[in-house]
Amino acid sequence: MCAVTCDLSPASMTHMASGVLARPLPAHGGATGPDARRPDEAGAHHGWARGWGGDRPGMARILAARSWGAAGGFDPPRALFKLLTSVRFAIVMVLIVAVASLLGVVFPQAPDAIRLNAEAFDVWMDPQRARYGVFAAPMRAVGLFTVFYSPWFNGLFFVLLASVAVCTANRFPPTWRTVRRPIRRVNDRYFERAHARAEGVVAGGVTAVEQTLRSRRYKVERVDERDGAVYLFADRYSWAQLATFASHLSLILF
């Protein structure tokens, strides 16, 4: 019998990476899991707290200097980069382009042969004037009859493509590192504070845990053994994290 604490960290709908901490159950029935801390862990935690307190004046000076530097000037390239790599900004741009595209569906669009001929365009506008009245001329001026060729629509689409391209270039290196070299070793505090975690008792010991994970197509690796605890790393479908870049590429190409 062994006590098992697991962290389940889904990176996508299909990819799952798990950290497993398996400890043999003590014969005396003592505490296990997050409530059972080794003396050296408690000392390390206490030392970290003392070091933080001792450095507080220096940290205050550093933070004050950074605040003063940020208030002293504006960095346009950095601000632009942060804007283009913002997921919220990308979502807003997608919604704006979708609404703009809808305008091209709702309002009649001049065919290419007519759009490129000024006289033919004037003739084509006659039924539009009868339909929209005094609004026909302003609608033509802003390009509502040639939405997909208008400068403002192309500008919106260019900003969206730039945002997608910058986001892709910014996130590909860390994602690729996660796929090729995922983090396998973590401390016990990681298992205690993980958002998606499970804890229980498994009959059969660590071997049973490994067999169960492998039966579900996980690649299981023993990364560490210390103080009677066995640390496992289980991963499957890690390549699925790259699917998001395929969707980004499709948006840029099409």
MOSUL-V239636 format. One record per residue. N is the residue number from 1. RES is the residue in one small letter. PHI is phi in whole degrees, 0 to 359 (999 if undefined). PSI is psi as a letter, one per 30 degrees, with the letter a starting at -180 (999 if undefined). BURIAL is # if it has 24 or more other ideal C-beta (glycine too) atoms within 12 Angstrom, else .. Layout:
BEGIN
{{N,RES,PHI,PSI,BURIAL} {N,RES,PHI,PSI,BURIAL}}
END
This chain:
BEGIN
{{1,m,999,k,.} {2,c,213,k,#} {3,a,272,k,#} {4,v,235,k,#} {5,t,241,k,#} {6,c,236,k,#} {7,d,250,k,#} {8,l,247,j,#} {9,s,239,i,#} {10,p,286,k,.} {11,a,276,f,#} {12,s,202,a,.} {13,m,292,f,.} {14,t,246,f,.} {15,h,263,k,#} {16,m,219,k,#} {17,a,241,k,#} {18,s,230,k,#} {19,g,251,k,#} {20,v,234,k,#} {21,l,243,j,#} {22,a,246,k,#} {23,r,239,k,#} {24,p,297,k,.} {25,l,289,k,.} {26,p,290,k,.} {27,a,293,f,.} {28,h,277,f,.} {29,g,78,g,.} {30,g,289,l,.} {31,a,286,k,.} {32,t,228,l,#} {33,g,81,a,#} {34,p,297,f,.} {35,d,280,f,.} {36,a,260,j,#} {37,r,248,k,.} {38,r,285,l,.} {39,p,302,e,.} {40,d,291,e,.} {41,e,292,e,.} {42,a,297,e,.} {43,g,295,e,.} {44,a,296,e,.} {45,h,296,e,.} {46,h,295,e,.} {47,g,296,e,.} {48,w,298,e,.} {49,a,295,e,.} {50,r,296,e,.} {51,g,298,e,.} {52,w,298,e,.} {53,g,293,e,.} {54,g,292,f,.} {55,d,268,g,.} {56,r,301,e,.} {57,p,300,e,.} {58,g,297,e,.} {59,m,297,e,.} {60,a,298,e,.} {61,r,294,e,.} {62,i,295,e,.} {63,l,296,e,.} {64,a,295,e,.} {65,a,295,e,.} {66,r,295,e,.} {67,s,298,e,.} {68,w,295,e,.} {69,g,294,e,.} {70,a,292,e,.} {71,a,283,f,.} {72,g,282,f,.} {73,g,196,l,.} {74,f,247,k,.} {75,d,255,j,.} {76,p,301,e,.} {77,p,300,e,.} {78,r,293,e,.} {79,a,296,e,.} {80,l,295,e,.} {81,f,296,e,.} {82,k,296,e,.} {83,l,293,e,.} {84,l,290,f,#} {85,t,267,g,.} {86,s,279,k,.} {87,v,293,e,.} {88,r,298,e,.} {89,f,297,e,#} {90,a,297,e,#} {91,i,295,e,.} {92,v,298,e,.} {93,m,295,e,#} {94,v,298,e,#} {95,l,295,e,.} {96,i,295,e,.} {97,v,296,e,#} {98,a,295,e,.} {99,v,295,e,.} {100,a,297,e,#} {101,s,295,e,.} {102,l,296,e,.} {103,l,299,e,#} {104,g,290,f,#} {105,v,268,e,.} {106,v,289,e,.} {107,f,267,k,#} {108,p,296,k,.} {109,q,249,k,#} {110,a,291,k,#} {111,p,298,l,.} {112,d,300,e,.} {113,a,298,e,.} {114,i,280,e,.} {115,r,298,e,.} {116,l,272,f,.} {117,n,239,j,.} {118,a,298,e,.} {119,e,294,e,.} {120,a,296,e,.} {121,f,295,e,.} {122,d,298,e,.} {123,v,293,e,.} {124,w,294,f,#} {125,m,284,f,#} {126,d,304,e,.} {127,p,294,f,.} {128,q,291,e,#} {129,r,293,e,.} {130,a,292,e,.} {131,r,275,e,.} {132,y,256,f,.} {133,g,65,b,.} {134,v,292,f,.} {135,f,277,f,.} {136,a,296,e,.} {137,a,295,e,.} {138,p,299,e,.} {139,m,295,e,#} {140,r,292,e,#} {141,a,295,e,.} {142,v,273,f,.} {143,g,87,g,#} {144,l,286,f,#} {145,f,263,f,#} {146,t,220,h,#} {147,v,303,e,#} {148,f,285,f,#} {149,y,245,g,.} {150,s,283,k,#} {151,p,299,e,.} {152,w,292,e,.} {153,f,291,e,#} {154,n,297,e,.} {155,g,295,e,.} {156,l,299,e,#} {157,f,293,e,#} {158,f,296,e,.} {159,v,296,e,#} {160,l,297,e,#} {161,l,297,e,#} {162,a,296,e,#} {163,s,297,e,#} {164,v,296,e,#} {165,a,295,e,.} {166,v,293,e,#} {167,c,299,e,#} {168,t,296,e,#} {169,a,295,e,.} {170,n,284,e,.} {171,r,261,f,.} {172,f,294,e,.} {173,p,303,e,.} {174,p,295,e,.} {175,t,294,e,#} {176,w,296,e,.} {177,r,296,e,.} {178,t,294,e,#} {179,v,290,e,#} {180,r,280,e,.} {181,r,225,i,.} {182,p,293,l,#} {183,i,288,j,.} {184,r,257,f,.} {185,r,250,k,.} {186,v,225,l,#} {187,n,274,l,#} {188,d,295,f,#} {189,r,297,f,.} {190,y,298,e,.} {191,f,291,e,#} {192,e,289,e,.} {193,r,252,g,.} {194,a,296,k,#} {195,h,289,e,.} {196,a,257,j,.} {197,r,221,l,.} {198,a,221,k,.} {199,e,219,k,#} {200,g,187,a,.} {201,v,246,k,.} {202,v,240,k,#} {203,a,283,k,.} {204,g,103,f,.} {205,g,75,a,.} {206,v,295,e,#} {207,t,300,e,.} {208,a,295,e,.} {209,v,297,e,#} {210,e,298,e,#} {211,q,295,e,.} {212,t,296,e,#} {213,l,294,e,#} {214,r,294,e,.} {215,s,294,f,.} {216,r,257,g,.} {217,r,69,g,.} {218,y,273,k,#} {219,k,270,j,.} {220,v,253,k,#} {221,e,222,k,.} {222,r,277,j,.} {223,v,261,f,.} {224,d,194,l,.} {225,e,218,j,.} {226,r,204,k,.} {227,d,54,h,.} {228,g,79,g,.} {229,a,252,k,#} {230,v,247,k,#} {231,y,255,k,#} {232,l,247,k,#} {233,f,237,k,#} {234,a,236,k,#} {235,d,215,k,#} {236,r,210,k,#} {237,y,54,h,.} {238,s,296,f,#} {239,w,294,f,.} {240,a,297,f,.} {241,q,296,f,#} {242,l,278,f,#} {243,a,297,e,.} {244,t,298,e,#} {245,f,287,f,#} {246,a,294,e,.} {247,s,293,e,.} {248,h,296,e,#} {249,l,295,e,.} {250,s,296,e,.} {251,l,293,e,.} {252,i,290,e,.} {253,l,282,e,.} {254,f,250,999,.}}
END
